[in-house]
Amino acid sequence: PPGISVAYTGQFEFLERATQRLKIVVPATLLIIFALLYATFRRWDEAALIMATLPFALTGGVWLLYLLGYNQSVATGVGFIALAGVSAEFGVVMLIYLKHALAEHKPEDVEIAVREGALLRVRPKAMTVAVILAGLFPILIGTGTGSEVMSRIAAPMVGGMLTAPLLSMLIIPAAYLLMRRQKIQVQHQGEVI
């Protein structure tokens, strides 16, 4: 009837406010990551390569949330932000190793250089992933006070640790190889002309 209104409050109200904040924080975080990548490599294409891989790295987190039956929340958003940072770090380290390997070889040997650079990262990457999983898995399966929130923060990270390393070990070297091959072909065409 007139004069009566309905308002949702409590957890719903908090979720709405947090969702509004995340709409600002997530794009700002991605912009900061891109700016730091550009500052590191001084190349737009290499920064864009790592940023383009982030959505693929996050798929493991999405799948684990789905399998566990968790809904998207502020806690899972925080987990995805952390996963994006770790995934970008994986990409940065891989790209640095690829660039060092390429600097040690002739430009024509780009395939060999990329293969060697990627292989140098297998053991350190496996150790990093194992340590992250060992630290987060108890939080994911834990029970007790606060475990509902903490498990939702850990879930995207645990799921992402299954896909992000594979992505950085397979996709980034392949994409970098394609980028470098194209650059070498353009240089050779310039020399012919």
N, C-alpha and C positions, 0 to 999 in steps of 0.2 A: 504493500500500500504506500501512498505518498508519505514522505517524511521518514521512511525507513531505508537504510542502505546496508549493503553487505560488503565487508572488507576482509580479505584474507590477511592474516598476520602470523607472527611466529616464524617458523622455519621457512615458509613460503616467501615471506617478506625478505628474510635474510638471503635466500637463494636469488631472488630478483635483483637485489642490490649487488650481490657478488657477480651475477651474470653481467650486469652493466659494467662493473669494473674489469671483468675479463675481456670484454669487447674492446677495451682500451689497452690493457696490459699485454694481451697476446700479440696484436699487431706491433706494438712498441717493442716487444721482445724480439720479434722476427726482424724488425728494422735495425735494432741494435746488433743482432747477430750478423746481418748482412754488412753493416758498416764496419764491424770488426774484421769480417772476412776480407773486405776490400782493403782495409788498412794493412792486413797481413800480406796479401798477395799482390796488391796494386794492379789487379786485373779484374775487370768486370766479369769476363767469361768464367774465370775460375771461381769467383765468389758465387756467381749464378749457378754453376755446376753443383756446388755443395748445397746451396739453398734449394735447388730443384730436387735433390735427393731426400730432403727432410720429410715430405709427405709419405714417401715410400717407407722410410724408417719408422714412421709413426704407426704404420698398419699393424705391426705386431702388438702394440699397445691397444689398439682398437679391438683386435680379435680377442685378446685376453679379457678385456672388459666385457665383451659379448659372452664369452664362454663362462665367465664367473657370474654373469647376470648383474653386473654393476651398471648403474645409470650414469650418464655424464653429470658431474657435479663440480663444485669448486675444487675439491680435493683431487679429482681426476685431472682437472685442468692444470693444477700445479704439477702433477706427475708428468703430463704431456710437455709442459714448459721445460721441466728438468730433462726429459728425454730428448727434446729438440736440442738442448745445449750439449748433451753428451754425443748425440748423433753428429752435430756440427763439428765437435772436437774430433770424432773419429775421421770425418772427412778431411779436416785440416791436416791431421797427422799423416793420413794416407797421401794427400796431395804433396805435402812436403817431401815425403820419401820418394814419390814418383819424380818430382822435380830434381832432387839430388841424383837419382839414378840416371835421369836423362842428361844431366850436366856431365856425368862421367862417361857417356857414350857419344858416338857420332850421331848427328841428327838423323841419318838414314837408319840407324839401329833403334828406332823408337819402340818397336815391339819388344825387343830384348830388354831395353831399359825399363819399360813399364812392367814387364813380367818380373824382372829382378826387384824392382822397387816394391811391388805388391807382395812378393814372397817374403821380403824382409819384415813385413808387418804381421804375418800370420801368428807367430808365437806371442808377441806383445799384445796383439788384439785378443787372442784367446785368454791370456792371463788377465787382462783388464775386464773382459766379460765375465770370467769366472769369479773374480773378486766382487764385482757389482752384484752378480746373482747371489753369491754367498751372503752378501750383506743385506740384500733386499728380500730374499725368500723367507727368512724368519719373520720379517715384518708383514709380508703378504699373508702368511698362514697363521699369524699370531692371534691370540684371543686375550681378552682382558680390557681394561679401561683404555679407551682411545683407539682400540684396534680397528674399529669400523672406519675411522677417518684415515688412519695410517695405511691400512691395506688398500684403500682406494688411491692413495698417493703412490704406493709401491707398484700397483698392478700395471699401469702404463709403462713404467720403467722395466719391469720384468719381461713383459711382452715385447717391448721394443728391443731389449737385449738379445732377443732371438732373431729379429729381422735386421736391425741396424748394422751389426757386424757383417752379415752376409752381403748387405747392400754395399758397404764400404769396401769389402774385399772383391766384389765382382763387378758392380755397376760403375763405381767411380773410376777404376783403372780402365775399363772398356770405354767409357765416355771420354776420359782424358786421352786415350790412344786415338780416338776418332778426331778429337780437337787438334792434336799435334800432327796427325797425318795430313789433315786438311791444311794446316799452316805450312807444312813442308812442301806439299803439292803447289801451293800458291807461290812459295819462294822459288821452286824449280821452274814454274811457268814464267816468273819474272826474269830468271836467268836466261831462259830460252829466247825470250823476246829481246 
